[in-house]
Amino acid sequence: MAAGTPLGAAVVLALARAGFSPVIVVVRPDDDLAWLDVLPAGLSVRPFVCADAALGMSRSIRCGVMAAMDGGEPPDAVMIALADMPFLTAGKLAEWRAVWTLKPERDFVAGRSGGTILPPVLWPRRRFGDLLHLEGDAGAGALIRSGALRGAFVEMTGPESLDLDTPEQLEHARAIWQALMNVHDAQSIPNSFIPKANSMSCKLTHS
């Protein structure tokens, strides 16, 4: 996103600061993990190589869930997040846990923007089996869209919902990021600047 701030590292750092631990980074066998080296020391971050990631998103999800369950008592829940949504701050990500904690009988807590279901999605332990039986590239969103589960949504606005899949989207996000870093004289996202980011996004889009 800027010098010394890889896209994925911004997301991992926000998850860690939101209290999700460990942060398991699911990667392909040939991925270069140098971008993780910029993270502060002491974070509970663990890369996990998914040998069959090329077979679809479902395999990466399986790998992540199995890694979370490995080596002891399974966690109460897992949060499935993408590494290319850099405007989700630690404060925003903490909302998923807060919503689930209020009613832990929920099957999921998902993001949503303009009526569209988006990651991140928090899944309680009793739904891990559903995740482990996913197939293909549909992702966990297919479970939510089936209508068989009951959950809640965290509303996301503007840059919070940006999923950077193209070079053009990355350049747009860089422009927003740099403008906001200049305003805050900072090198990482303060929790306070999402409202400003929404405004900045509109200005850059329509300029």
Order of alpha helices (4+ residues) and beta strands (2+ residues): alpha-beta-beta-alpha-beta-alpha-beta-beta-alpha-alpha-beta-alpha-alpha
